[in-house]
Amino acid sequence: MVKKVLVVDDDHEMLISLKEGLEKYGETFSVLLAGDGHFAVEKLKENPVSLVVTDLKMPHMDGFALLAHIMEQYPDIPVIIITAYSTPKMEQLASEGGAVGYIEKPFMIDNLAQKIMGSLRKESEGGTLHSVSSGMFLQLIEMEQKTCTIRLIDKLSEKQGVLMFKNGEMLDARSNGLQGEAAAHEIFSWDETTISIQNSCSLNKKKIKGDLQAILLEAMRLKDEAGQSETPKIQETDKKVLEEATDSSNSINAIRSLLKNRIGEKSGVEDLYQDSTWDGLIAQITRIGAFFTAGKLKAGYIDRDESNDFILVPREKTLILSVSPKCPRDRIMQVLCE
């Protein structure tokens, strides 16, 4: 997808000249125009902008004020400063304010284009992945404690979003006018995304309170809730998913016999029965697995921190194995999941 570059200058003729001069780079980026900082703020709200090029001297809201706004609200968006008065002090102020570069008037449009493309390349310096589940990939980011900026595009709606991570912790998210957890919930509802990785994060302050796992689960719940309002037969769908995730031909006696043959008398299974009160939890866990493309749920172990634990096996009615905490848990799970 062609990236969008916002050019800000109160000189109308300058804007038109830049737009026309940059048109030949249209396969790499398109140009949006704003006559001052206030218009630029509105453009940023309405469009997924990848880079801003702004003049410093403007009425109403100058380039420094715009730079400060971008660093606060859109810290992942790089800014290139245009100035007619390049001095070491001004360069220092621009750099400290968050600008990634500057260009001095008068300049060749091709030189500006090279600076733009050089900065845009950093958006995907860590690689680009296509048709992936955002939830599964971002859990890997968390586990690897990676510092990065992730840009995502939903293949279905073509909506775009940004997630920022520092040492594996998600700091902020932005998508289609939403920010923070609301944006993260929307992004995590996307099933197939294109993900671009930038191996840096300019944000240091954590703006999202919840941890990644909690936000992922809430996103799944909201998606499921929205699906219920759109599909009255959601309970039938859940039942079908649950039934497809199991082999209903295995009876209680068959599983009891299987464990006895494979593990012996010391399997640690104290009781084995069906309990439909667990069906709702199993259905929810099954949907989580589908959301993360983790495959079908075959069995789950619940550590109750009591005298006995539970192993849940999906069936038309959930099958419960009440087991001793000292049972060969891994072996039992292996047998049940074969």
N, C-alpha and C positions, 0 to 999 in steps of 0.2 A: 504494500500500500504506500502511495506517495505521501511523504511527510509534509507537514504544514509549518511554514516559517512566517512569523508575524513581524512586519516591518513598521516601525513607529517613527513618525517625523511630522512636524507641523508645517513643513514646506511641501505644499501639494505637488508642485512640479518635480521635486526630488522624489516623492513617492511614486509618481507615475513613471519617471525615468527608471527607477530601480525595478519596478514591476516588469516593465517592458524588457529591460536588460537581463533580468533573471529568468525570463520565459524559456530560454533555450535549455535551462536546466530542469525543465518541467517533469522529466522522467524520474528525477531524484526528489524534488520538493516543489510544492506550490507556494504561492505568496499571498498572504492576507495583509491588508493595509489598515492602519489606524492613524488619525491625525494628531492625537495627543495621548497622554497617559490614561486619561479617563476612558477614552474609546478602546484603548488597548486592554484595560481591565475587563470591559464587556466582551471583547473578542476572546479573551482567555476563558471566560465562563462558558462561552458558546461553542468553542472549538477545541479539539485535541491538538494543541500546539506543541511542536517539538523543539523550537528555538525561537528566540526573540532578538531582533536587531533594532536598536533604538538610539535616536539622537539624545544628547544630554540636555540641550537647551530648548525647552518647550514651555508654553504657557500652561497655566492651570495645574498640571502635574508633570514635573520635569523627569528626565531620565533617571536621576538618582532615586526619586520617590517611587518610580515604577520598578526600578531594580529592587528596592527594599520590599515592595509588595510581592514581587515574584519570589524572592528568597523566602518570604514568610509563608505564602500560600502555595507556591509551585516550585519548591526547591530543586526539583529534578530538571527543570527547564533551563538550559544554558542561555546566557545573554551576551550578545556582542554589542559593544558601545561604539557609536559613531560620534566623533568630536572634531570640531574645527580648531581646537586649542589643546593639542597634546603636550602635556607637561609631566614630568616625573611625579608630581604631587597628584595630578588628576588620574594618572595611571594607577597610583597607589590606592586612591579612594575607590576607583572602579573595581580594582581587584579585591580589596577588602570588603566591598559591597556585594561581591559574588559574581562579578562579570568574568567570563572565561576568556575574553579577548576584546580588542578594540581596533578600530580602523580610523585613520585620520583623513579628513577632507583636505583636498580633493583626492579621490581614489578611483581606481579602475574597478568596474563592476565585476570583472572576472576574478579580481583579487578577493573581493568580498565573497563571491561564490565559493572560492576555495576554502576560505575560513569557515563558511557555513557547512560545507560538505565534510570538512575535517572534524567539526564538532558533532555533526549528525552521525558520523561513523561510530562514535563512542557508544551510541544507543545500543548497538548490538555487538560490542567488542567481545563479549563473553559467549557469543553464539546465538543462534535463532532456532527454535524448535517449533514444529508444525503439528497441528492436530493432537494436542496433548491435554490431559486433565490438569487444570491449574492446581486443584487441591493436592493431588499426589506429588506434583513437581515441587510445590512450595513447602511441603513437609520435608523434602530432601534439603531444601535451602536451610530450614530450621535445624535439621540434624547436623548439617555440615558447618553450621554457625557462619554462614557466608554473609559478607557485606556486599550489597548490590542494589541496583534499581531495576525492577522488572516491569517491562511494558507488555501489555497483553491486548490482543484483538480477538473478539468473539467471532468465530467463523459464520455463525448463523445471522446475527444482527449487525455485524461489523462495528459494534461498539468498542471503544478503547478504554483501557484503564492503566493505572500505574500503581505499583506497590514498592515500598522502600524498606529495606532490611539492613540492620546493623548487627553484626555478629549473630546472625540467625534470628534476631528478634524483629518482628514487623513493627515499624515505627508509624507508618501512615499509609493511606490509600486514597486514590482519587479516580473517579469515573463519571463522566457525563453529568457534571454539575454536582455530584455527590462527593463528600470527603469523609475520611475516617472510617469507622466501622460500617456505616451505611454503604459506602463505596465498596468496601471489602466484601460485604454480603452480596452485592450485585455481581462483582467479579467472580466470586466463588460459585455462583449459580450457573456460570457458563460451562458447557460440557466439552466443547472443542475449541481450543484457543491456539493462536500463534503467539509465542513468547520470545521476546528479545531481552537479552541480559546485558546490562552495563555493570562492569566490575567495580563500581564505586557507589557511594550514597552520600549526597551532600547534606542530608538532614541528620541532626544529632539529637533532637528532642523527640521523645516518644509521645505521639499524639493519640495513639490508640491504647485504651486501657486493657482490653482483654487480650489473652494469649491466642496464638494461632489456632490451636485445637478447638477452643471454645467458639471462636469466630467461624471456623469451618462447619462445626456442628449446627450453629445457629443459622448459617447460610443454607444448609441443607434443610433445616426445619422450615424456614421461610419459603424455600422453593417448593417443598412438599405441601405446605399450606396453600400456596398459590395454585398448585396443581389440583388440590382438592376443590377449590372454588371453580376451577375450569372443568374438572372432570368429575361428575357426580358418582361415577362408578369406581372411585379410587379404592374402596375397600375390596371390591372384586379384583382389581389389579394387584393389590397387595397380596391377596390370597393366592393369586396365580403365581406371582413372583416367589412367594414362600414355598408353594408346592413344587415349582420348577427347581428350587434350590435343594430339594431333598429327593431321596429314593424311598417312596412310601411303602415299598414292598417289604422292607425290613421290619419285622415285628419285634416286640420286646424280647420274646424268647430267642429270636434269631441273634439279637445283639448280645444277650446274656451268654448264649452259646459261643458266639464269636470271641468274646473277651476271655471266656474260660479256656478255649482252645489255643488262643494266641498268647495269653498272659499267664493263665493258670488260676489256681484258687486264691492266690494272694494278689488279686487285682485291686483290692481295696474298695470295690463297689459294695456299698452297704444296702442300697435300695435302687430300684429301677421302676419308674412309673411315668404315666403321661399327666401333664398338667397344662390345660389350655390357658391358664392365667398368664403364662409366659409368652403366649403367641404374639401379643402386641410388641413386646420388646424384641423378639426374634425378627418380626417384620421390619421394625425400625433399623436393626443392625444390618439386615439384608439390604435395605435401601442405602445405608451408608457404604456398604461394600460395592454396590452398583455405582454409587456416586464417584468412588475412587477407583473404579474399574479393578477391584481387588479380587474378582471372581466370586463364586458361590460360597455361601456360609455352610460349612459342614458340621462344625461343633464349636462350642465356646466354653471356656472354663471360668467359673466365678469363685474367687477366693473370698469367702465370707468371714475369715478370721475368727471362726468358731470351731466347734467340735467336728463339723463336717462341711465339705465344700460341694458345689454343684457343677456338673457338666451338662450343658444344654445341647440337645441334638434336634435340629429342625425336622418336624414331621407335620402331618395334618393337625395333630395336637402335639405340642412340644414334649419331647421325651427328656425326662430328668434322670440323671445318674447322681445319686447321693453318694459321695466318696469320702474316704478318710483323707485328711490333709497329707498323710504320709504315703498315699497311693503313688504308683508309678505314672504320674500325670502325663508326662510326655509320651510314654508308650501307649497309654489309653487313647490319647488324642490322635496319635499316628494311626492306630488301628481304625478308629472311627472315621478318619478322614481319607482312608485309602479308597 
